[in-house]
Amino acid sequence: MELIEREALLAKIQRYVDGTFNGMCSGELRIEYGPGGVVAAKTSVAHDIFCVCKSLVEKAPTIDPVKAAGGCRCGECKHYAPGTEMPCASMDGLVEPDEDGFCSYGEPREAQDDG
């Protein structure tokens, strides 16, 4: 498993497409006119390639970096007790935790058996 910076990857793809197609990828719409008005509205081939790559990158699955590092969010932690005087029972935990917070001392709750 690896983490990537989505925007940096998209910028790199854009630079590659621009360089490979010698600046043909303006990203702007080209409109062609004929006697009856607009005949075709299209973008460059390079722009189309970039749009496909961008779509693939944007739809790629993401992961929670906290979970990737082996941690858990406060809302999933066995020490989290919202609405109590001490919402984090860990002596080393956060003073004011919230559902999406995390610390390096978090431990996931055990899965509860429903049956």
C-alpha positions, 0 to 999 in steps of 0.5 A: 500500500502506498499513499500519493498526493492526488493534486501533485500526480494530476499536475505531473500528468498535465506536465507530461501531456503538455510536453508530449504533445508540444503544447497542444493541450491548452485545456481550452475548448476549440469551436469550429464555425460553419455557414450554419453556425457552430459545426463542432466544439472539441478539445485537443487530443492531449486535453482528452487524454488528460481528462481521462487520466484525471477521472481515473485519479479522482475515482481511485480509492482512498485510505485514511492515513490514520488507519494506514499508520495503524491507528484509529479515530477517537470515535472508534477508540475504546477510550472514547466516551463522549458526553462524560466528564472525561471523554477520553479515558486514556491518561495520555489521550486528548483533553477534548477529543471528537469523533474524527480526532486521533492520538498516538495512544488510540486503541480500536474497540473490540468488535461486539458480537450481536448474537 
